Amino acid sequence: MKKLKIAFQGEYGAFSEQAAIAYFGKDCIPVPKENFKDVFEVVAQKRTAFGIIPIENSVFGSVHQNFDLLQEFSLHIVGELKLRIKMNLMVLPGTALNEIRHIYSHPQGLGQSDKFLRTLKNITLHPFYDTAGAAKMISAENRIDSAAIASEQAAEHYQLTILKKNIETDHRNFTRFLVVSTKAIHPTQKAKTSLIFATKHIPGSLVLCLSAFAERSINLLKIESRPFVGKPWEYLFFVDIDSDQKNTKSISALQELKKHTSYLKILGSYETGKVVK
């Protein structure tokens, strides 16, 4: 059987790679990409079967760029996964904690480890493009006075030693990942649906849009607004509903919603994702 290629943003050892393996299994082939747009492009071009992207973190909130890319590209959300994020301080073998003068990680990695980092002295923090990228750099450049904050997989991949495990400030730290594909699916288990819409410019239009779901007892799991690119001072609303788009109530709600919107895009229905701790 041909192994699935799964695009993710970051270096090997990134949390997105961990999410890909947790979702698709160890036989998948994770394909690292420099940025999120590259992930969308290779999936759209069918160079990989799927892409996996972070969409929100329970501590730091949403990854806004990926909301914009979901609106820009004609891809479908076909799955999700909630991954427990465990931050670890790692160094070259032989480096002691009191020898560290520089710590590198993605800004969220630094932010999520703030309480631990404030216990250290004479340390300079350096935001980096990727948690696993920071680990890769320290290994490749033999930075004996430096540490990275990244996943256990990154430490293993780049042959670093973990000095401190689970240094994240809030251990209820989860990132929700979405799986995207060129083909939509029809979920057979408990499902949710993600969509984007822009309201018409009339008083109470957002209330009318949301009432389409409330009047049919469809629960809204998430709503977030983003600027509508190309239309200054207009906004898109990203919504997750607790329902499959093809059931009777959802069909009726979406028909009603369409009456009150100037733009509507269904991103996909997919099974409610598992939590991986």
C-alpha atoms as a printed R data frame, in Angstrom:
    type eleno elety resid chain resno       x      y      z
1   ATOM     1    CA   MET     A     1   0.000  0.000  0.000
2   ATOM     2    CA   LYS     A     2   1.275  3.446 -0.941
3   ATOM     3    CA   LYS     A     3   2.145  5.550  2.093
4   ATOM     4    CA   LEU     A     4   0.349  8.881  2.508
5   ATOM     5    CA   LYS     A     5   2.383 12.068  2.266
6   ATOM     6    CA   ILE     A     6   1.279 14.687  4.803
7   ATOM     7    CA   ALA     A     7   2.485 18.292  4.517
8   ATOM     8    CA   PHE     A     8   3.171 20.258  7.697
9   ATOM     9    CA   GLN     A     9   4.815 23.572  8.547
10  ATOM    10    CA   GLY     A    10   8.155 23.439 10.318
11  ATOM    11    CA   GLU     A    11  11.145 21.150 10.658
12  ATOM    12    CA   TYR     A    12  11.179 17.478 11.552
13  ATOM    13    CA   GLY     A    13  10.304 17.217 15.221
14  ATOM    14    CA   ALA     A    14   7.745 20.045 15.062
15  ATOM    15    CA   PHE     A    15   4.472 19.650 16.949
16  ATOM    16    CA   SER     A    16   2.706 19.645 13.572
17  ATOM    17    CA   GLU     A    17   4.679 16.554 12.565
18  ATOM    18    CA   GLN     A    18   3.706 14.959 15.872
19  ATOM    19    CA   ALA     A    19   0.058 15.777 15.109
20  ATOM    20    CA   ALA     A    20   0.359 14.253 11.622
21  ATOM    21    CA   ILE     A    21   1.707 10.981 13.017
22  ATOM    22    CA   ALA     A    22  -0.935 10.923 15.782
23  ATOM    23    CA   TYR     A    23  -3.704 11.383 13.206
24  ATOM    24    CA   PHE     A    24  -2.493  9.244 10.292
25  ATOM    25    CA   GLY     A    25  -0.276  6.713 12.059
26  ATOM    26    CA   LYS     A    26   3.430  5.960 11.973
27  ATOM    27    CA   ASP     A    27   3.323  4.731  8.374
28  ATOM    28    CA   CYS     A    28   2.565  8.183  6.953
29  ATOM    29    CA   ILE     A    29   5.320 10.296  5.393
30  ATOM    30    CA   PRO     A    30   5.430 13.774  6.972
31  ATOM    31    CA   VAL     A    31   6.658 16.407  4.493
32  ATOM    32    CA   PRO     A    32   8.093 19.578  6.117
33  ATOM    33    CA   LYS     A    33   7.326 22.964  4.554
34  ATOM    34    CA   GLU     A    34   8.773 26.354  5.361
35  ATOM    35    CA   ASN     A    35   5.495 28.206  5.872
36  ATOM    36    CA   PHE     A    36   1.749 27.608  6.091
37  ATOM    37    CA   LYS     A    37   1.032 28.816  2.559
38  ATOM    38    CA   ASP     A    38   3.455 26.196  1.216
39  ATOM    39    CA   VAL     A    39   1.380 23.529  2.994
40  ATOM    40    CA   PHE     A    40  -1.809 24.712  1.303
41  ATOM    41    CA   GLU     A    41  -0.100 24.940 -2.092
42  ATOM    42    CA   VAL     A    42   1.335 21.410 -2.143
43  ATOM    43    CA   VAL     A    43  -2.015 19.960 -1.084
44  ATOM    44    CA   ALA     A    44  -3.865 22.017 -3.718
45  ATOM    45    CA   GLN     A    45  -1.368 20.785 -6.334
46  ATOM    46    CA   LYS     A    46  -1.899 17.180 -5.118
47  ATOM    47    CA   ARG     A    47   1.789 16.796 -4.356
48  ATOM    48    CA   THR     A    48   0.775 15.505 -0.919
49  ATOM    49    CA   ALA     A    49  -2.426 13.675  0.005
50  ATOM    50    CA   PHE     A    50  -3.217 15.915  2.972
51  ATOM    51    CA   GLY     A    51  -1.938 18.862  4.954
52  ATOM    52    CA   ILE     A    52  -2.152 19.404  8.700
53  ATOM    53    CA   ILE     A    53  -2.237 22.904 10.186
54  ATOM    54    CA   PRO     A    54  -2.620 24.385 13.685
55  ATOM    55    CA   ILE     A    55  -5.726 26.550 13.937
56  ATOM    56    CA   GLU     A    56  -5.891 27.488 17.620
57  ATOM    57    CA   ASN     A    57  -4.073 27.040 20.908
58  ATOM    58    CA   SER     A    58  -5.877 26.842 24.241
59  ATOM    59    CA   VAL     A    59  -3.470 29.370 25.785
60  ATOM    60    CA   PHE     A    60  -2.480 31.713 22.942
61  ATOM    61    CA   GLY     A    61  -5.614 31.650 20.802
62  ATOM    62    CA   SER     A    62  -6.032 31.383 17.045
63  ATOM    63    CA   VAL     A    63  -3.498 31.078 14.229
64  ATOM    64    CA   HIS     A    64  -4.999 33.862 12.133
65  ATOM    65    CA   GLN     A    65  -2.931 33.245  9.012
66  ATOM    66    CA   ASN     A    66  -4.505 29.823  8.628
67  ATOM    67    CA   PHE     A    67  -8.023 31.263  8.795
68  ATOM    68    CA   ASP     A    68  -7.037 33.529  5.899
69  ATOM    69    CA   LEU     A    69  -5.554 30.615  3.929
70  ATOM    70    CA   LEU     A    70  -8.689 28.519  4.433
71  ATOM    71    CA   GLN     A    71 -10.623 31.351  2.827
72  ATOM    72    CA   GLU     A    72  -8.071 31.786  0.010
73  ATOM    73    CA   PHE     A    73  -7.604 28.145 -1.074
74  ATOM    74    CA   SER     A    74 -10.224 25.720 -2.393
75  ATOM    75    CA   LEU     A    75  -9.442 22.979  0.109
76  ATOM    76    CA   HIS     A    76 -11.746 21.071  2.449
77  ATOM    77    CA   ILE     A    77 -11.357 20.401  6.143
78  ATOM    78    CA   VAL     A    78 -11.621 16.627  6.556
79  ATOM    79    CA   GLY     A    79 -10.430 16.060 10.120
80  ATOM    80    CA   GLU     A    80  -9.153 17.529 13.355
81  ATOM    81    CA   LEU     A    81  -7.010 16.575 16.330
82  ATOM    82    CA   LYS     A    82  -6.334 18.225 19.685
83  ATOM    83    CA   LEU     A    83  -2.730 17.678 20.771
84  ATOM    84    CA   ARG     A    84  -1.359 18.258 24.264
85  ATOM    85    CA   ILE     A    85   1.668 20.531 23.863
86  ATOM    86    CA   LYS     A    86   4.624 19.643 26.093
87  ATOM    87    CA   MET     A    87   7.536 22.069 26.087
88  ATOM    88    CA   ASN     A    88  11.032 20.822 26.913
89  ATOM    89    CA   LEU     A    89  14.373 22.575 27.463
90  ATOM    90    CA   MET     A    90  17.078 20.839 25.425
91  ATOM    91    CA   VAL     A    91  20.820 21.307 24.897
92  ATOM    92    CA   LEU     A    92  23.836 19.663 23.328
93  ATOM    93    CA   PRO     A    93  24.984 16.628 25.343
94  ATOM    94    CA   GLY     A    94  27.251 17.809 28.162
95  ATOM    95    CA   THR     A    95  25.848 21.339 28.501
96  ATOM    96    CA   ALA     A    96  24.665 22.106 32.040
97  ATOM    97    CA   LEU     A    97  21.783 24.384 32.985
98  ATOM    98    CA   ASN     A    98  24.102 27.026 34.505
99  ATOM    99    CA   GLU     A    99  26.098 27.191 31.243
100 ATOM   100    CA   ILE     A   100  23.130 28.294 29.129
101 ATOM   101    CA   ARG     A   101  23.232 31.931 28.009
102 ATOM   102    CA   HIS     A   102  20.757 31.838 25.094
103 ATOM   103    CA   ILE     A   103  17.399 30.134 24.618
104 ATOM   104    CA   TYR     A   104  15.729 29.826 21.201
105 ATOM   105    CA   SER     A   105  12.170 28.860 20.332
106 ATOM   106    CA   HIS     A   106   9.079 29.944 18.452
107 ATOM   107    CA   PRO     A   107   7.489 33.005 20.158
108 ATOM   108    CA   GLN     A   108   4.648 30.792 21.389
109 ATOM   109    CA   GLY     A   109   7.145 28.314 22.803
110 ATOM   110    CA   LEU     A   110   8.798 31.115 24.761
111 ATOM   111    CA   GLY     A   111   5.470 32.575 25.827
112 ATOM   112    CA   GLN     A   112   4.042 29.247 26.927
113 ATOM   113    CA   SER     A   113   7.157 28.626 29.069
114 ATOM   114    CA   ASP     A   114   7.245 32.093 30.621
115 ATOM   115    CA   LYS     A   115   6.943 31.030 34.272
116 ATOM   116    CA   PHE     A   116   9.889 28.633 34.037
117 ATOM   117    CA   LEU     A   117  12.016 31.085 32.026
118 ATOM   118    CA   ARG     A   118  11.589 33.773 34.687
119 ATOM   119    CA   THR     A   119  13.386 31.494 37.176
120 ATOM   120    CA   LEU     A   120  16.571 31.605 35.061
121 ATOM   121    CA   LYS     A   121  19.210 34.320 35.305
122 ATOM   122    CA   ASN     A   122  21.620 35.806 32.755
123 ATOM   123    CA   ILE     A   123  19.655 34.340 29.859
124 ATOM   124    CA   THR     A   124  18.814 36.023 26.541
125 ATOM   125    CA   LEU     A   125  15.642 34.810 24.832
126 ATOM   126    CA   HIS     A   126  15.584 34.593 21.028
127 ATOM   127    CA   PRO     A   127  12.313 34.163 19.082
128 ATOM   128    CA   PHE     A   128  12.823 31.648 16.262
129 ATOM   129    CA   TYR     A   129  10.673 30.647 13.285
130 ATOM   130    CA   ASP     A   130   9.959 27.150 14.617
131 ATOM   131    CA   THR     A   131  10.435 25.183 17.844
132 ATOM   132    CA   ALA     A   132  12.028 22.223 16.063
133 ATOM   133    CA   GLY     A   133  13.996 24.641 13.869
134 ATOM   134    CA   ALA     A   134  15.589 26.036 17.027
135 ATOM   135    CA   ALA     A   135  16.637 22.527 18.073
136 ATOM   136    CA   LYS     A   136  18.011 21.849 14.590
137 ATOM   137    CA   MET     A   137  20.059 25.071 14.631
138 ATOM   138    CA   ILE     A   138  21.640 24.359 18.031
139 ATOM   139    CA   SER     A   139  22.631 20.873 16.904
140 ATOM   140    CA   ALA     A   140  23.910 21.941 13.477
141 ATOM   141    CA   GLU     A   141  25.881 24.925 14.772
142 ATOM   142    CA   ASN     A   142  27.156 23.190 17.926
143 ATOM   143    CA   ARG     A   143  25.835 25.960 20.213
144 ATOM   144    CA   ILE     A   144  27.285 24.812 23.534
145 ATOM   145    CA   ASP     A   145  25.968 27.880 25.402
146 ATOM   146    CA   SER     A   146  22.432 27.655 24.020
147 ATOM   147    CA   ALA     A   147  19.196 25.752 24.529
148 ATOM   148    CA   ALA     A   148  15.988 25.244 22.580
149 ATOM   149    CA   ILE     A   149  12.428 24.811 23.745
150 ATOM   150    CA   ALA     A   150  10.753 22.158 21.642
151 ATOM   151    CA   SER     A   151   9.175 18.690 21.620
152 ATOM   152    CA   GLU     A   152  10.705 15.432 22.817
153 ATOM   153    CA   GLN     A   153  10.677 14.305 19.178
154 ATOM   154    CA   ALA     A   154  12.869 17.272 18.251
155 ATOM   155    CA   ALA     A   155  15.387 16.381 20.966
156 ATOM   156    CA   GLU     A   156  15.528 12.814 19.703
157 ATOM   157    CA   HIS     A   157  15.748 13.800 16.037
158 ATOM   158    CA   TYR     A   158  18.585 16.302 16.558
159 ATOM   159    CA   GLN     A   159  20.363 14.268 19.265
160 ATOM   160    CA   LEU     A   160  19.923 16.811 22.044
161 ATOM   161    CA   THR     A   161  19.628 16.199 25.785
162 ATOM   162    CA   ILE     A   162  16.487 17.296 27.615
163 ATOM   163    CA   LEU     A   163  17.414 19.146 30.809
164 ATOM   164    CA   LYS     A   164  13.871 20.017 31.902
165 ATOM   165    CA   LYS     A   165  10.637 18.357 30.777
166 ATOM   166    CA   ASN     A   166   7.152 19.877 30.630
167 ATOM   167    CA   ILE     A   167   8.204 23.468 31.331
168 ATOM   168    CA   GLU     A   168   4.994 24.949 29.894
169 ATOM   169    CA   THR     A   169   3.293 27.275 32.377
170 ATOM   170    CA   ASP     A   170  -0.182 25.817 31.899
171 ATOM   171    CA   HIS     A   171  -0.267 22.046 31.545
172 ATOM   172    CA   ARG     A   172  -3.761 22.303 30.030
173 ATOM   173    CA   ASN     A   173  -1.999 23.468 26.895
174 ATOM   174    CA   PHE     A   174  -3.568 22.028 23.750
175 ATOM   175    CA   THR     A   175  -3.343 22.936 20.075
176 ATOM   176    CA   ARG     A   176  -6.182 22.098 17.717
177 ATOM   177    CA   PHE     A   177  -5.014 20.941 14.293
178 ATOM   178    CA   LEU     A   178  -7.075 20.697 11.108
179 ATOM   179    CA   VAL     A   179  -6.515 18.226  8.274
180 ATOM   180    CA   VAL     A   180  -7.075 19.660  4.777
181 ATOM   181    CA   SER     A   181  -7.554 17.925  1.435
182 ATOM   182    CA   THR     A   182  -8.688 18.579 -2.126
183 ATOM   183    CA   LYS     A   183 -11.596 16.179 -1.597
184 ATOM   184    CA   ALA     A   184 -14.449 16.645  0.866
185 ATOM   185    CA   ILE     A   185 -15.655 13.755  3.019
186 ATOM   186    CA   HIS     A   186 -18.982 12.715  4.503
187 ATOM   187    CA   PRO     A   187 -18.370 11.883  8.177
188 ATOM   188    CA   THR     A   188 -20.116  8.837  9.608
189 ATOM   189    CA   GLN     A   189 -19.524  9.620 13.289
190 ATOM   190    CA   LYS     A   190 -20.410 12.680 15.410
191 ATOM   191    CA   ALA     A   191 -19.477 15.617 13.210
192 ATOM   192    CA   LYS     A   192 -18.961 19.341 13.174
193 ATOM   193    CA   THR     A   193 -18.981 21.762 10.249
194 ATOM   194    CA   SER     A   194 -16.740 24.769  9.658
195 ATOM   195    CA   LEU     A   195 -17.809 27.689  7.475
196 ATOM   196    CA   ILE     A   196 -17.010 31.306  6.633
197 ATOM   197    CA   PHE     A   197 -19.490 34.062  5.928
198 ATOM   198    CA   ALA     A   198 -19.744 37.826  5.540
199 ATOM   199    CA   THR     A   199 -22.946 39.601  6.535
200 ATOM   200    CA   LYS     A   200 -24.969 41.975  4.428
201 ATOM   201    CA   HIS     A   201 -24.712 45.649  5.425
202 ATOM   202    CA   ILE     A   202 -28.037 45.998  7.184
203 ATOM   203    CA   PRO     A   203 -28.842 46.526 10.887
204 ATOM   204    CA   GLY     A   204 -28.968 43.277 12.838
205 ATOM   205    CA   SER     A   205 -27.518 41.178 10.029
206 ATOM   206    CA   LEU     A   206 -25.195 39.188 12.312
207 ATOM   207    CA   VAL     A   207 -28.086 38.434 14.667
208 ATOM   208    CA   LEU     A   208 -30.120 37.169 11.712
209 ATOM   209    CA   CYS     A   209 -27.220 34.958 10.613
210 ATOM   210    CA   LEU     A   210 -26.721 33.410 14.030
211 ATOM   211    CA   SER     A   211 -30.473 33.003 14.532
212 ATOM   212    CA   ALA     A   212 -30.489 30.610 11.585
213 ATOM   213    CA   PHE     A   213 -28.687 28.138 13.865
214 ATOM   214    CA   ALA     A   214 -30.274 29.072 17.202
215 ATOM   215    CA   GLU     A   215 -33.823 28.633 15.881
216 ATOM   216    CA   ARG     A   216 -32.951 25.079 14.813
217 ATOM   217    CA   SER     A   217 -31.162 24.196 18.071
218 ATOM   218    CA   ILE     A   218 -27.768 23.921 16.381
219 ATOM   219    CA   ASN     A   219 -24.966 24.758 18.798
220 ATOM   220    CA   LEU     A   220 -22.172 27.143 17.768
221 ATOM   221    CA   LEU     A   221 -18.807 25.779 18.930
222 ATOM   222    CA   LYS     A   222 -16.735 28.746 17.772
223 ATOM   223    CA   ILE     A   223 -17.128 32.145 16.148
224 ATOM   224    CA   GLU     A   224 -14.286 34.487 15.236
225 ATOM   225    CA   SER     A   225 -14.051 37.529 12.987
226 ATOM   226    CA   ARG     A   226 -11.234 38.402 10.576
227 ATOM   227    CA   PRO     A   227 -10.736 41.313  8.175
228 ATOM   228    CA   PHE     A   228 -12.084 40.577  4.702
229 ATOM   229    CA   VAL     A   229  -8.934 40.908  2.558
230 ATOM   230    CA   GLY     A   230  -9.569 43.274 -0.356
231 ATOM   231    CA   LYS     A   231 -12.608 44.845  1.317
232 ATOM   232    CA   PRO     A   232 -11.434 47.390  3.918
233 ATOM   233    CA   TRP     A   233 -13.571 47.575  7.086
234 ATOM   234    CA   GLU     A   234 -15.543 44.488  6.143
235 ATOM   235    CA   TYR     A   235 -15.226 41.288  8.127
236 ATOM   236    CA   LEU     A   236 -15.482 37.539  7.694
237 ATOM   237    CA   PHE     A   237 -16.897 35.321 10.412
238 ATOM   238    CA   PHE     A   238 -15.405 31.877 10.913
239 ATOM   239    CA   VAL     A   239 -17.893 29.554 12.579
240 ATOM   240    CA   ASP     A   240 -17.877 25.941 13.771
241 ATOM   241    CA   ILE     A   241 -21.279 24.333 14.291
242 ATOM   242    CA   ASP     A   242 -22.044 21.147 16.170
243 ATOM   243    CA   SER     A   243 -23.637 19.406 13.209
244 ATOM   244    CA   ASP     A   244 -23.039 17.686  9.883
245 ATOM   245    CA   GLN     A   245 -23.859 20.027  6.996
246 ATOM   246    CA   LYS     A   246 -25.956 17.326  5.305
247 ATOM   247    CA   ASN     A   247 -28.472 16.645  8.058
248 ATOM   248    CA   THR     A   248 -31.934 18.132  7.710
249 ATOM   249    CA   LYS     A   249 -31.574 20.877 10.318
250 ATOM   250    CA   SER     A   250 -28.212 22.010  8.931
251 ATOM   251    CA   ILE     A   251 -29.483 22.137  5.363
252 ATOM   252    CA   SER     A   252 -32.365 24.351  6.501
253 ATOM   253    CA   ALA     A   253 -30.055 26.557  8.613
254 ATOM   254    CA   LEU     A   254 -27.573 27.049  5.779
255 ATOM   255    CA   GLN     A   255 -30.355 27.955  3.369
256 ATOM   256    CA   GLU     A   256 -31.592 30.576  5.838
257 ATOM   257    CA   LEU     A   257 -28.037 31.814  6.486
258 ATOM   258    CA   LYS     A   258 -27.473 32.368  2.766
259 ATOM   259    CA   LYS     A   259 -30.323 34.904  2.705
260 ATOM   260    CA   HIS     A   260 -28.465 37.176  5.132
261 ATOM   261    CA   THR     A   261 -24.892 36.889  3.823
262 ATOM   262    CA   SER     A   262 -22.918 38.520  1.040
263 ATOM   263    CA   TYR     A   263 -20.368 35.672  1.066
264 ATOM   264    CA   LEU     A   264 -20.618 32.076  2.263
265 ATOM   265    CA   LYS     A   265 -18.111 29.229  2.041
266 ATOM   266    CA   ILE     A   266 -18.529 25.794  3.610
267 ATOM   267    CA   LEU     A   267 -15.074 24.597  4.633
268 ATOM   268    CA   GLY     A   268 -16.138 21.042  5.409
269 ATOM   269    CA   SER     A   269 -17.869 18.598  7.725
270 ATOM   270    CA   TYR     A   270 -15.644 16.209  9.649
271 ATOM   271    CA   GLU     A   271 -15.622 13.972 12.690
272 ATOM   272    CA   THR     A   272 -15.049 15.628 16.045
273 ATOM   273    CA   GLY     A   273 -11.360 15.072 16.703
274 ATOM   274    CA   LYS     A   274  -9.772 13.004 19.430
275 ATOM   275    CA   VAL     A   275  -7.610 14.465 22.176
276 ATOM   276    CA   VAL     A   276  -4.019 13.197 22.237
277 ATOM   277    CA   LYS     A   277  -2.231 13.684 25.561
